[in-house]
Amino acid sequence: MSGYAKLHAKPRGGGGPDPLRTAPEGTAIAGTLTFPDLASKFPGLANTDGSRWHYLDSAATAQKPQAVVDAVSRALGADYATVHRGVYTRSAEMTLGYEAARRRVASFLGGVENEIVFTRGATEAINLVAYSYPQKGRVLLSTLEHHSNIVPWQLAGWQVDVCPLTHDGKIDLDAAEAMLTPGHTMVSFAHVSNVLGSVLDAGRAADLAHAVGAKLLLDGCQAVPRMPVDVAALGCDFYVFSSHKLYGPTGIGALWGRAELLEAMPPWQGGGAMIERVTFERTTYLPPPARFEAGTPAIVEAIGLAAAIDYVEGIGLEAIAAHETALVRQTRDALRAINSVTLFGPEDAAGIVSFALQGVHPHDLGTILDEENVAIRAGHHCAQPLMDHLGVPATARASFGLYSDEGDVAALVRGIERTMRIFG
């Protein structure tokens, strides 16, 4: 049986959280290793000369721990076979591993396995809801949303209303309350902003949506790598995230949806694996989640995602949140001391610091920082309406991961100081 299936296999049809967990190799759950020690477990952080790469672009995509690399390598190698269709032993074993990964995602979010749809990422998950949710109407978004939480609703024919932000860059839920009407059937907000790091009061957002009969979808891409998520406690109706921001592989993400909502939604795409019976006259479909997973799934990526969840939960999301909070505070304090820097977003941002350097385009800053062995993101961050709101064409963004440390902050500041000298 495949390595992941051995640890997580259950009888077919089983549900609920898996009793076994795998801690990252060499990592003590009790915390005997410090966060800087963990950086050595991420092969992508080492330059060819052995020096440390100051990677501050985790909000775009996180580096992968060796435990995930190994899990993907095993799944692509000795364990590899297709799932669901094969009657031979290895296919059956890989199917156990793949469905165990679904249960792992469900337990990570506080849901159950038949509520988890594997997608190519959060973008596809939002598209799925936008096109398949049967009660299309008005959707309330916010000024800070990623394009992936704007364009799908437009393409699917929803009428989009936009909630403003507070002065410190949070979604203004007082304004949302005033805007919401029974004509709204969906509210779709970022749980954590990918530009500002501002955290949504998701419980209140759920209450406001439900008060007018709307459902709440949360974009959790920036939340799941750095804080515990429990969909029941949040009160949302849909939750989406992408694996690659959670230290897992690209090409896979997940949609969690309340079972009764998924049951009422028609398929979004057609093909193999999602059907019950096909004739040229009529086709019937399997129940969720299979109904929404047409074609051969991302088998290897699902197993890699499950390994990434094991990794972060082995360290502890509360510990990761505290670590990144301290780095955000240190970075904001250091940048605030530079007169030429403008900071965006709230003081209590989660893992992300966006800023502008007077007289220097973010792309120029990013290029000079790269010469200093520092990687940041520079641009509009797929949030052009937010850039318009901030009155800038782009921002520089430093974003942290569990492997980040004070040395990364110091390298960022040194690079900014060099940039200022170059630009006079």
C-alpha positions in Angstrom: 0.0 0.0 0.0 1.2 3.5 -0.8 3.0 5.4 2.0 0.2 8.0 2.5 -2.5 5.4 2.2 -0.9 3.2 4.9 -1.0 6.1 7.3 -4.4 7.4 6.4 -6.4 4.6 4.9 -10.0 4.0 6.1 -12.7 1.7 5.0 -14.5 3.0 1.9 -17.2 5.4 2.8 -15.6 6.4 6.1 -15.8 10.0 7.2 -14.4 12.4 9.8 -10.9 13.2 10.8 -8.1 10.7 10.5 -6.7 9.4 13.8 -3.1 9.3 12.6 -0.9 12.3 11.9 2.6 12.6 10.5 4.9 15.3 11.9 7.5 16.8 9.6 10.7 14.8 9.7 13.1 16.3 12.1 10.5 18.7 13.5 9.4 18.5 17.1 5.8 19.3 17.8 6.9 20.3 21.3 8.8 23.1 19.7 12.4 22.2 20.3 13.3 23.6 16.9 13.1 27.3 16.3 11.5 28.7 13.2 14.9 29.6 11.6 15.9 25.9 12.0 12.9 25.0 9.9 14.3 26.9 6.9 16.8 24.1 6.4 13.9 21.8 5.6 13.0 23.8 2.5 15.4 23.0 -0.3 14.2 26.0 -2.4 15.6 28.5 0.1 19.2 27.5 -0.5 21.2 29.3 -3.2 23.6 27.3 -5.3 26.5 28.6 -3.3 24.9 27.5 -0.1 23.8 30.9 1.1 20.3 31.6 2.3 17.8 33.2 -0.1 15.7 35.8 1.6 12.3 34.7 0.1 9.6 37.2 1.0 7.0 36.2 -1.6 5.1 33.5 0.2 1.8 35.2 -0.4 2.3 34.5 -4.1 3.5 30.9 -3.6 5.1 29.2 -0.6 8.3 27.2 -0.8 7.9 23.4 -0.3 9.3 21.5 2.7 11.3 18.3 1.9 8.5 16.3 3.4 6.2 17.4 0.6 8.8 17.0 -2.1 9.3 13.4 -0.8 5.6 12.7 -0.7 5.2 13.9 -4.3 8.2 11.9 -5.5 6.8 8.7 -4.0 3.4 9.3 -5.5 4.9 10.0 -8.9 7.2 7.0 -8.6 6.8 3.7 -6.8 3.2 4.4 -5.7 1.9 5.8 -9.0 -1.3 4.6 -10.6 -4.6 6.0 -11.6 -7.5 6.2 -9.2 -11.2 5.1 -9.0 -11.1 3.0 -12.2 -8.5 0.3 -11.8 -9.3 -3.1 -10.3 -5.6 -3.9 -9.9 -3.9 -3.6 -6.5 -1.8 -0.4 -7.0 -4.8 1.5 -8.4 -6.9 0.5 -5.4 -4.1 1.6 -3.0 -3.6 4.9 -4.8 -7.4 5.4 -4.6 -7.2 4.9 -0.8 -4.4 7.5 -0.7 -6.3 10.0 -2.8 -9.5 9.7 -0.8 -7.5 9.9 2.4 -6.2 13.2 1.2 -9.7 14.4 0.8 -10.5 13.4 4.4 -7.3 15.2 5.4 -8.5 18.4 3.8 -11.9 18.0 5.4 -10.5 17.6 8.9 -8.1 20.6 8.3 -11.1 22.8 7.6 -13.5 21.2 10.1 -15.7 19.6 7.5 -16.5 16.1 6.3 -15.2 14.4 3.1 -18.3 14.6 1.0 -18.2 18.4 1.3 -14.7 18.7 -0.2 -14.3 19.2 -4.0 -10.8 19.1 -5.4 -10.2 21.8 -7.9 -7.2 23.2 -9.7 -7.1 26.0 -7.1 -9.1 28.7 -5.5 -9.7 30.4 -8.9 -11.5 27.3 -10.3 -13.3 26.8 -7.0 -14.8 30.3 -7.2 -15.7 29.8 -10.9 -17.4 26.6 -10.0 -19.7 28.3 -7.4 -20.3 31.3 -9.6 -21.5 29.2 -12.5 -23.2 26.3 -10.7 -24.9 28.0 -7.8 -28.6 27.9 -8.9 -29.8 31.2 -7.3 -27.8 33.7 -9.4 -28.5 37.3 -8.6 -26.6 40.0 -6.8 -23.2 39.3 -5.2 -21.5 41.6 -2.7 -17.7 41.8 -3.1 -15.3 44.2 -1.5 -12.7 46.7 -2.8 -9.8 44.5 -1.8 -10.7 41.4 -3.6 -8.3 39.4 -5.8 -9.3 39.3 -9.5 -10.2 35.7 -9.0 -13.0 36.8 -6.7 -14.2 39.4 -9.2 -14.0 38.2 -12.7 -15.8 34.8 -12.3 -18.9 36.5 -10.9 -18.9 38.9 -13.9 -18.5 36.2 -16.4 -21.2 34.1 -14.9 -23.7 36.9 -15.1 -24.0 38.0 -11.5 -24.7 41.7 -10.6 -21.7 42.9 -8.6 -22.0 45.3 -5.7 -18.8 46.5 -4.0 -18.4 47.0 -0.2 -15.9 49.8 0.7 -13.0 49.5 3.2 -12.3 51.1 6.5 -9.6 53.7 6.8 -7.0 51.0 7.8 -7.8 48.7 4.9 -10.3 46.2 6.3 -13.7 45.3 4.8 -16.2 47.7 6.2 -18.9 45.4 7.6 -20.9 48.3 8.8 -21.2 49.4 5.2 -21.9 45.8 4.2 -24.8 45.7 6.6 -26.3 48.9 5.1 -25.8 47.6 1.5 -27.2 44.1 1.9 -30.7 43.4 0.7 -32.9 40.3 0.2 -31.9 40.7 -3.5 -28.4 39.5 -2.6 -27.9 35.8 -2.9 -24.2 35.7 -2.3 -21.5 37.5 -0.4 -17.9 36.7 -1.4 -15.0 38.1 0.7 -11.3 37.4 1.2 -10.7 35.9 4.6 -7.3 37.6 4.5 -6.3 40.2 1.9 -3.5 39.2 -0.4 -2.3 42.8 -0.5 -3.0 44.3 2.9 -3.0 41.3 5.1 -6.2 42.5 6.7 -8.3 39.8 8.4 -12.1 39.7 8.0 -14.4 39.3 10.9 -15.9 36.2 9.1 -18.4 35.4 11.8 -20.0 38.8 11.5 -19.9 38.6 7.7 -21.7 35.3 7.9 -24.4 36.7 10.2 -24.9 39.7 7.9 -25.2 37.5 4.8 -27.6 35.1 6.4 -29.8 37.9 7.7 -30.9 38.7 4.2 -30.9 35.1 2.9 -27.5 35.2 1.2 -24.7 32.7 1.4 -21.1 33.6 2.3 -18.1 32.4 0.3 -14.7 33.0 1.8 -11.5 33.1 -0.2 -9.1 31.5 2.2 -5.9 31.4 0.2 -4.0 33.8 2.5 -5.7 32.5 5.7 -5.0 28.7 5.7 -1.2 29.0 5.7 -1.2 31.2 8.8 -4.2 30.6 11.0 -6.5 27.8 12.1 -9.7 27.6 10.0 -13.0 25.9 11.2 -15.8 26.4 8.7 -18.4 25.6 11.3 -17.1 28.3 13.7 -16.8 30.8 10.9 -20.4 30.2 9.8 -19.6 30.4 6.1 -21.3 28.4 3.3 -18.4 28.0 1.0 -14.6 28.1 1.6 -11.9 27.9 -1.0 -8.1 27.8 -1.0 -5.1 26.8 -3.1 -2.5 24.2 -2.1 0.6 26.0 -3.4 0.2 28.9 -0.8 0.0 26.2 1.9 3.4 24.7 1.2 1.9 22.1 -1.2 2.0 21.5 -4.9 0.6 23.8 -7.6 -2.4 22.7 -9.7 -4.7 21.7 -6.9 -7.0 23.4 -4.4 -10.2 22.7 -2.6 -13.8 23.9 -2.4 -15.6 23.2 0.9 -19.3 23.6 0.6 -22.2 22.8 2.8 -23.5 19.4 1.7 -27.0 20.5 1.0 -25.8 23.4 -1.2 -23.5 21.2 -3.2 -26.3 18.7 -3.6 -28.5 21.4 -5.2 -25.8 22.5 -7.7 -25.6 21.0 -11.2 -22.2 19.9 -12.6 -20.0 22.7 -13.9 -17.9 20.5 -16.3 -18.7 17.2 -17.9 -16.6 14.1 -18.7 -15.5 10.9 -17.1 -15.7 10.1 -13.4 -18.6 12.5 -12.6 -21.3 10.4 -14.3 -23.7 7.8 -13.1 -25.1 6.7 -16.5 -24.5 8.0 -20.0 -26.6 7.6 -23.1 -26.9 9.8 -26.1 -30.3 10.7 -25.0 -29.7 11.5 -21.3 -26.9 11.5 -18.7 -27.3 11.3 -15.0 -24.6 12.4 -12.5 -23.0 11.1 -9.3 -23.6 12.9 -6.0 -21.1 15.5 -4.8 -18.1 15.7 -4.7 -17.6 13.4 -7.7 -20.2 15.4 -9.6 -17.8 18.3 -9.8 -14.6 16.4 -10.5 -14.8 15.5 -14.2 -11.8 13.8 -15.7 -8.7 12.2 -14.2 -7.9 14.1 -11.0 -4.7 15.7 -9.8 -3.8 12.5 -7.9 -0.2 13.3 -7.0 -1.0 16.9 -6.1 -3.7 15.8 -3.7 -1.3 13.6 -1.9 1.2 16.4 -1.8 -1.4 18.8 -0.4 -2.2 16.3 2.4 1.5 16.0 3.2 1.6 19.8 3.4 -1.3 19.9 5.8 0.4 17.3 8.0 3.5 19.5 7.9 1.9 22.8 9.0 -0.3 21.1 11.6 2.7 19.3 13.0 4.3 22.7 13.7 1.0 24.3 14.8 -0.9 27.0 13.0 -1.2 29.0 16.2 2.6 29.0 16.5 3.0 30.0 12.8 0.5 32.8 13.3 2.4 34.2 16.3 5.7 33.9 14.4 4.5 35.8 11.4 2.7 38.4 13.5 6.0 39.2 15.2 7.8 39.5 11.8 5.1 41.8 10.5 5.4 44.0 13.5 9.2 44.2 13.2 8.9 45.0 9.5 6.3 47.7 9.8 8.4 49.3 12.6 11.5 49.2 10.5 9.8 50.6 7.4 8.0 53.3 9.4 11.3 54.7 10.5 12.2 55.4 6.8 10.7 58.7 5.8 10.4 57.8 2.1 8.2 54.7 2.8 4.4 54.6 2.8 2.8 51.7 4.6 -0.5 50.2 3.6 -3.0 48.1 5.5 -3.7 47.6 9.2 -1.1 47.2 12.0 -2.4 43.7 12.8 -1.9 42.4 9.2 -1.5 38.7 8.9 1.8 37.8 7.3 1.9 40.5 4.7 3.3 44.0 4.5 2.6 46.2 1.4 4.4 49.5 1.0 5.6 52.1 -1.5 9.0 53.9 -1.7 8.7 57.5 -2.7 10.2 58.2 -6.2 10.9 54.5 -6.9 8.6 52.2 -8.9 8.0 48.9 -7.1 9.4 47.0 -10.1 12.7 48.9 -9.8 12.8 48.2 -6.1 12.1 44.6 -6.7 15.0 44.4 -9.2 17.5 46.0 -6.9 16.4 43.8 -4.0 16.9 40.8 -6.2 20.5 41.9 -6.6 20.6 41.8 -2.8 19.3 38.2 -2.7 15.9 39.4 -1.5 12.7 38.3 -3.3 9.5 40.4 -3.0 6.5 40.9 -5.1 6.0 44.1 -7.0 2.9 45.1 -9.0 -0.8 45.2 -8.6 -1.0 41.7 -7.1 -4.1 40.9 -9.2 -6.0 43.5 -7.3 -6.3 46.5 -9.6 -9.5 47.9 -8.0 -7.6 48.0 -4.7 -4.6 49.8 -6.3 -7.1 52.4 -7.7 -8.5 52.8 -4.1 -5.0 53.3 -2.7 -4.1 55.8 -5.4 -1.0 53.9 -6.6 -0.2 51.9 -9.8 1.4 49.2 -7.8 2.9 48.3 -4.4 5.9 46.4 -3.1 4.8 43.5 -1.0 6.9 41.5 1.5 5.1 38.3 2.7 6.3 35.8 5.2 6.2 32.0 5.7 7.0 29.8 8.6 10.6 29.7 7.4 11.0 33.5 7.5 13.1 35.1 10.2 14.6 38.4 11.4 17.5 38.0 9.0 15.0 38.3 6.1 13.6 41.5 7.5 17.2 43.0 8.0 18.1 42.0 4.4 14.9 43.8 3.1 15.7 47.0 5.0 19.4 46.9 3.7 18.1 46.5 0.2 15.7 49.4 0.6 18.4 51.6 1.9 20.6 50.7 -1.0 17.8 51.6 -3.4 17.4 55.0 -1.8 21.1 55.7 -2.3 20.9 54.7 -6.0 17.9 56.9 -6.6 19.3 59.8 -4.6 
